[in-house]
């Protein structure tokens, strides 16, 4: 993930309305604290956006973005 892509995701979530919880991304991923979810996903990405270990974080953020967009 590039720094620009990360910035775009951060901007999207900064401008999006806070979501009601729980949010089910899939059968195994349930978000119960929206703000904590975003903080815990963006912090490692800011520190090292290119690390392959962060790929699941990017995937979950993009899934949440799609979910928010589809419910708008």
Helices and strands as residue ranges (DSSP letters): H 3-15, E 23-24, E 30-31, H 34-47, G 52-54, H 55-70
